[in-house]
């Protein structure tokens, strides 16, 4: 701070002109490489990141899982009818899994015939609505626990088998009774593994932070060789993990795409949202947006941030050294009674050249 203070006094051009120009050039360069930066300060914060926390669905994976199985446990509905009921209650959901269920149903069976009323999102848990006079819940294990709904023993083995394979299970509840479940399968982005490896090379530790079941998360983490994993996270849990790391003096970046990720994107030192698959809420909360959803971009973003601020610091050091040397030379020659080595014109020319 003292060095910059002296620089402002002796040569303000380095900060008034050179630094903003470097930052604006970096922002323009970032746009060419596929990531949008809201402000120059985001590049500085990204340059100092030591940990990047990732959501799973839609971030490390493509976020477009497909329904591969559906099972009704109530005699009044066959499997396809339960599927239709789930698609109806999910049609207003902003979560990637809800959108995937609706899209899969429409591809297989056409338009959704049933209407959902009194729709409600249970953040980090699932959704609920009234469909054809039936009170329907669709969500994860936490939602069942809160509603004190128990999974029949006949279904537990099949559900656990699906989770062990890395699939995601959506539980269905109708009028307070466990009605069945849907199984969705997602695939890891082709560039995710390479990106995780490159982050480690940059001394940035990747962390998987997701609301999915621990078995499903373990399958993804093993493919990507990620050692630090936190599963079954609600939005407030993600914020807590970020706060814990920040208290350890870690600079944290959060990457996500869903509504549930927005609080964590705001809490982190820098938030990065997916431009294509990301929701509008996550984009508004983020400091940077990957316009093409290409994970290789985040490597370029970190490198770009580090480069621009290394250049700025080097420029400040160079200008400060040059000005200090010139001042000392003038003082020395004055004290020794020697001719002045630099005229004001020479000093002006040197300053303009260095700026």
C-alpha positions as CSV (number, residue, x, y, z in Angstrom):
1,X,0.0,0.0,0.0
2,X,2.9,2.4,0.8
3,X,4.5,1.6,-2.5
4,X,1.3,2.3,-4.4
5,X,0.8,5.5,-2.4
6,X,4.2,6.8,-3.5
7,X,3.5,5.8,-7.1
8,X,0.3,7.8,-7.0
9,X,2.2,10.8,-5.8
10,X,5.1,10.5,-8.3
11,X,3.5,8.9,-11.3
12,X,-0.3,8.6,-11.1
13,X,-0.5,7.6,-14.8
14,X,0.5,4.0,-13.9
15,X,-2.7,3.6,-12.0
16,X,-5.0,6.0,-13.7
17,X,-4.2,4.8,-17.2
18,X,-2.1,1.7,-17.3
19,X,-3.9,-0.5,-14.8
20,X,-7.5,0.1,-16.0
21,X,-6.3,-0.4,-19.6
22,X,-4.8,-3.7,-18.6
23,X,-8.0,-4.8,-16.9
24,X,-10.2,-3.8,-19.7
25,X,-8.0,-5.6,-22.2
26,X,-8.2,-8.7,-20.0
27,X,-12.0,-8.5,-19.9
28,X,-12.1,-8.2,-23.7
29,X,-9.7,-11.2,-24.0
30,X,-11.9,-13.1,-21.6
31,X,-14.9,-12.6,-23.8
32,X,-13.1,-14.0,-26.8
33,X,-12.2,-17.1,-24.8
34,X,-15.9,-17.8,-23.8
35,X,-16.4,-16.3,-20.3
36,X,-18.1,-13.0,-19.4
37,X,-16.8,-10.9,-16.5
38,X,-19.0,-8.5,-14.7
39,X,-16.2,-6.4,-13.2
40,X,-12.4,-6.2,-13.2
41,X,-12.2,-7.0,-9.5
42,X,-13.5,-10.5,-10.3
43,X,-10.3,-11.2,-12.3
44,X,-8.2,-10.3,-9.2
45,X,-10.3,-12.5,-7.0
46,X,-10.2,-15.4,-9.5
47,X,-6.4,-15.1,-9.7
48,X,-6.1,-15.8,-6.0
49,X,-8.5,-18.7,-5.8
50,X,-7.1,-21.8,-3.9
51,X,-10.3,-23.9,-4.0
52,X,-13.0,-24.4,-6.6
53,X,-16.3,-25.9,-5.4
54,X,-18.4,-27.6,-8.0
55,X,-22.1,-28.5,-8.1
56,X,-22.6,-31.9,-9.8
57,X,-25.7,-31.9,-12.0
58,X,-25.4,-29.5,-14.9
59,X,-21.9,-28.5,-13.9
60,X,-19.5,-31.5,-13.8
61,X,-22.2,-33.5,-15.7
62,X,-24.1,-32.4,-18.8
63,X,-27.2,-31.7,-16.7
64,X,-29.5,-33.5,-19.1
65,X,-30.1,-36.8,-17.3
66,X,-32.7,-39.1,-18.8
67,X,-35.3,-41.2,-17.1
68,X,-34.2,-44.8,-17.4
69,X,-36.7,-46.5,-15.1
70,X,-40.0,-45.8,-13.3
71,X,-41.7,-47.9,-10.7
72,X,-45.2,-47.5,-9.2
73,X,-45.9,-49.2,-5.8
74,X,-49.6,-48.3,-5.6
75,X,-52.1,-50.6,-7.3
76,X,-54.2,-47.7,-8.7
77,X,-51.3,-46.6,-11.0
78,X,-49.2,-48.4,-13.4
79,X,-45.6,-47.3,-14.0
80,X,-46.3,-45.0,-16.9
81,X,-49.1,-43.3,-15.0
82,X,-46.8,-42.6,-12.1
83,X,-44.3,-41.2,-14.7
84,X,-47.0,-38.9,-16.1
85,X,-47.9,-37.7,-12.5
86,X,-44.2,-36.9,-11.8
87,X,-43.9,-35.0,-15.1
88,X,-47.0,-33.0,-14.3
89,X,-45.7,-31.9,-10.9
90,X,-42.2,-31.1,-12.3
91,X,-43.4,-29.0,-15.3
92,X,-42.8,-25.7,-13.4
93,X,-39.6,-26.7,-11.8
94,X,-36.4,-24.7,-12.5
95,X,-34.1,-27.5,-11.2
96,X,-32.1,-29.4,-13.9
97,X,-33.5,-32.8,-12.7
98,X,-37.1,-31.5,-12.9
99,X,-36.5,-30.2,-16.4
100,X,-34.9,-33.5,-17.4
101,X,-38.0,-35.5,-16.2
102,X,-40.3,-33.2,-18.2
103,X,-38.1,-33.4,-21.3
104,X,-37.7,-37.2,-21.1
105,X,-41.5,-37.6,-20.7
106,X,-42.3,-35.4,-23.7
107,X,-39.8,-37.2,-25.9
108,X,-41.4,-40.6,-25.0
109,X,-45.1,-39.8,-24.6
110,X,-45.7,-36.3,-26.0
111,X,-47.3,-33.4,-24.3
112,X,-48.2,-33.4,-20.6
113,X,-51.9,-33.7,-20.3
114,X,-52.4,-33.1,-16.6
115,X,-52.2,-29.7,-15.0
116,X,-50.4,-28.9,-11.8
117,X,-51.9,-26.4,-9.3
118,X,-50.6,-24.9,-6.0
119,X,-47.0,-25.6,-7.2
120,X,-44.3,-25.2,-4.6
121,X,-40.6,-25.6,-4.6
122,X,-38.9,-27.2,-1.5
123,X,-35.4,-25.7,-1.9
124,X,-32.8,-28.4,-2.1
125,X,-35.5,-31.1,-1.6
126,X,-38.0,-31.3,-4.4
127,X,-41.4,-29.9,-5.5
128,X,-45.1,-30.4,-4.6
129,X,-48.4,-29.6,-6.3
130,X,-52.0,-30.7,-6.7
131,X,-52.5,-32.8,-9.8
132,X,-56.0,-34.0,-10.8
133,X,-57.1,-33.7,-7.1
134,X,-54.0,-35.6,-5.8
135,X,-51.5,-34.0,-3.5
136,X,-48.1,-35.0,-5.0
137,X,-44.6,-34.7,-3.7
138,X,-41.5,-35.4,-5.8
139,X,-38.1,-35.1,-4.4
140,X,-35.1,-36.6,-2.6
141,X,-34.6,-38.5,0.7
142,X,-34.5,-35.4,2.8
143,X,-38.0,-34.4,1.6
144,X,-39.3,-37.8,2.7
145,X,-37.7,-37.5,6.1
146,X,-39.2,-34.1,6.7
147,X,-42.7,-35.4,5.7
148,X,-42.1,-38.5,7.7
149,X,-42.7,-40.8,4.7
150,X,-41.0,-44.2,4.8
151,X,-39.9,-46.2,1.8
152,X,-41.3,-49.7,1.8
153,X,-38.8,-52.5,2.3
154,X,-39.8,-54.0,-1.1
155,X,-38.4,-50.9,-2.9
156,X,-35.3,-50.2,-0.8
157,X,-33.1,-52.8,-2.4
158,X,-33.9,-51.5,-6.0
159,X,-33.3,-47.9,-4.9
160,X,-30.0,-48.7,-3.3
161,X,-28.9,-50.6,-6.4
162,X,-29.7,-47.6,-8.6
163,X,-27.8,-45.3,-6.3
164,X,-24.8,-47.6,-6.2
165,X,-24.6,-47.3,-10.0
166,X,-24.4,-43.5,-9.7
167,X,-28.0,-42.8,-10.7
168,X,-30.3,-40.3,-9.2
169,X,-33.6,-41.4,-7.7
170,X,-36.7,-39.1,-7.5
171,X,-39.2,-40.3,-4.8
172,X,-42.9,-39.9,-5.4
173,X,-45.5,-39.4,-2.6
174,X,-49.3,-39.2,-3.4
175,X,-51.7,-38.1,-0.7
176,X,-49.2,-38.9,2.1
177,X,-48.3,-42.4,0.8
178,X,-45.1,-43.5,-0.9
179,X,-46.2,-44.0,-4.5
180,X,-43.0,-45.1,-6.2
181,X,-39.8,-43.6,-7.8
182,X,-38.1,-42.6,-11.0
183,X,-34.5,-43.4,-11.8
184,X,-32.4,-40.9,-13.8
185,X,-28.9,-41.3,-15.2
186,X,-26.5,-38.5,-16.1
187,X,-23.2,-38.6,-17.9
188,X,-20.0,-36.7,-16.9
189,X,-18.8,-34.0,-19.3
190,X,-16.0,-35.2,-21.6
191,X,-13.8,-32.3,-20.6
192,X,-14.4,-32.5,-16.8
193,X,-11.7,-35.1,-16.0
194,X,-9.0,-33.1,-17.9
195,X,-10.1,-29.8,-16.3
196,X,-9.9,-31.3,-12.8
197,X,-6.4,-32.5,-13.5
198,X,-5.3,-29.1,-14.9
199,X,-6.7,-27.3,-11.8
200,X,-4.6,-29.5,-9.6
201,X,-1.5,-28.5,-11.7
202,X,-2.4,-24.8,-11.0
203,X,-2.4,-25.7,-7.2
204,X,-6.2,-25.2,-7.1
205,X,-8.0,-27.9,-5.2
206,X,-11.3,-29.1,-6.7
207,X,-14.2,-29.9,-4.3
208,X,-17.5,-31.6,-5.1
209,X,-20.4,-29.9,-3.3
210,X,-23.8,-31.3,-4.2
211,X,-27.2,-32.2,-2.9
212,X,-27.2,-35.6,-4.5
213,X,-27.0,-38.9,-2.6
214,X,-23.5,-39.9,-1.4
215,X,-23.5,-43.1,-3.5
216,X,-24.3,-41.2,-6.7
217,X,-21.7,-38.6,-5.8
218,X,-19.0,-41.2,-5.1
219,X,-19.4,-42.7,-8.6
220,X,-18.8,-39.3,-10.2
221,X,-16.0,-38.4,-7.9
222,X,-14.1,-41.6,-8.6
223,X,-14.3,-40.9,-12.4
224,X,-12.9,-37.5,-11.9
225,X,-10.4,-38.4,-9.1
226,X,-11.8,-35.9,-6.7
227,X,-10.9,-36.6,-3.1
228,X,-12.9,-33.9,-1.3
229,X,-16.6,-34.6,-1.6
230,X,-19.6,-33.3,0.3
231,X,-23.0,-34.9,-0.5
232,X,-26.6,-34.4,0.6
233,X,-26.0,-30.6,0.8
234,X,-28.9,-28.2,1.1
235,X,-28.3,-24.6,-0.1
236,X,-27.5,-23.6,3.5
237,X,-25.0,-26.5,3.8
238,X,-23.1,-25.3,0.7
239,X,-22.9,-21.8,2.2
240,X,-21.6,-23.3,5.5
241,X,-18.9,-25.3,3.7
242,X,-17.8,-22.2,1.8
243,X,-17.8,-20.1,5.0
244,X,-15.7,-22.7,6.8
245,X,-13.1,-22.6,4.0
246,X,-13.0,-18.8,4.1
247,X,-12.3,-18.9,7.8
248,X,-9.3,-21.0,7.0
249,X,-8.1,-18.1,4.8
250,X,-8.9,-20.1,1.6
251,X,-10.1,-18.1,-1.4
252,X,-13.1,-20.0,-2.7
253,X,-14.7,-20.1,-6.2
254,X,-18.1,-21.7,-6.6
255,X,-19.3,-23.1,-9.9
256,X,-23.0,-24.0,-10.3
257,X,-26.0,-23.7,-12.6
258,X,-29.2,-24.2,-10.6
259,X,-31.5,-22.1,-8.4
260,X,-30.2,-23.9,-5.4
261,X,-26.6,-22.8,-6.2
262,X,-27.4,-19.1,-6.2
263,X,-26.8,-18.5,-2.4
264,X,-23.5,-20.3,-2.6
265,X,-22.4,-18.3,-5.7
266,X,-23.0,-15.1,-3.8
267,X,-21.3,-16.4,-0.7
268,X,-18.1,-17.5,-2.4
269,X,-15.2,-15.1,-3.2
270,X,-16.2,-15.5,-6.8
271,X,-19.1,-17.2,-8.4
272,X,-19.1,-18.8,-11.8
273,X,-22.4,-19.8,-13.6
274,X,-23.0,-21.9,-16.7
275,X,-24.2,-19.8,-19.6
276,X,-26.3,-22.3,-21.5
277,X,-27.7,-24.8,-18.9
278,X,-27.6,-22.3,-16.0
279,X,-30.8,-20.7,-14.6
280,X,-31.3,-17.0,-14.7
281,X,-31.1,-16.8,-10.9
282,X,-27.6,-18.4,-10.9
283,X,-26.4,-16.1,-13.7
284,X,-27.6,-13.0,-11.8
285,X,-25.8,-14.2,-8.6
286,X,-22.5,-15.0,-10.4
287,X,-19.5,-12.8,-11.0
288,X,-18.6,-14.7,-14.2
289,X,-20.5,-16.7,-16.7
290,X,-19.2,-19.5,-19.0
291,X,-20.9,-18.5,-22.2
292,X,-20.3,-21.9,-23.9
293,X,-20.5,-24.2,-20.8
294,X,-17.0,-25.4,-21.8
295,X,-15.0,-26.4,-18.7
296,X,-11.7,-25.7,-20.4
297,X,-12.7,-22.1,-20.2
298,X,-12.3,-22.0,-16.4
299,X,-8.6,-23.0,-16.8
300,X,-8.1,-20.1,-19.2
301,X,-10.0,-17.8,-16.8
302,X,-7.7,-18.6,-13.9
303,X,-4.6,-18.3,-16.0
304,X,-5.8,-15.0,-17.5
305,X,-6.6,-13.6,-14.1
306,X,-3.1,-14.5,-12.8
307,X,-1.4,-13.1,-15.9
308,X,-3.1,-9.7,-15.9
309,X,-2.4,-9.1,-12.2
310,X,1.1,-10.3,-12.4
311,X,1.6,-7.8,-15.3
312,X,0.1,-5.0,-13.3
313,X,2.3,-5.7,-10.3
314,X,5.4,-5.9,-12.5
315,X,4.5,-2.6,-14.2
316,X,4.0,-0.9,-10.9
317,X,7.3,-2.2,-9.6
318,X,9.1,-1.1,-12.7
319,X,7.6,2.4,-12.7
320,X,8.2,2.8,-9.0
321,X,11.8,1.7,-9.3
322,X,12.4,4.0,-12.3
323,X,10.9,7.1,-10.6
324,X,12.7,6.3,-7.3
325,X,16.0,5.9,-9.1
326,X,15.5,9.3,-10.9
327,X,14.6,11.1,-7.7
328,X,17.6,9.7,-5.9
329,X,19.9,10.6,-8.8
330,X,18.7,14.2,-8.7
331,X,19.1,14.5,-4.9
332,X,22.6,13.0,-5.0
333,X,23.8,15.3,-7.7
334,X,22.3,18.3,-5.9
335,X,24.0,17.4,-2.6
336,X,27.3,16.7,-4.4
337,X,27.1,19.9,-6.4
338,X,27.2,18.0,-9.7
339,X,25.3,19.0,-12.9
340,X,21.6,17.9,-12.9
341,X,21.5,14.6,-14.8
342,X,17.9,15.0,-15.9
343,X,16.1,18.1,-17.1
344,X,12.3,18.3,-16.6
345,X,11.9,17.5,-20.3
346,X,14.0,14.3,-19.9
347,X,11.9,13.2,-16.9
348,X,8.7,13.9,-18.7
349,X,9.9,11.8,-21.6
350,X,11.0,9.0,-19.4
351,X,7.6,9.0,-17.6
352,X,5.7,8.9,-20.8
353,X,7.8,6.1,-22.1
354,X,7.4,4.0,-19.0
355,X,3.7,4.7,-18.8
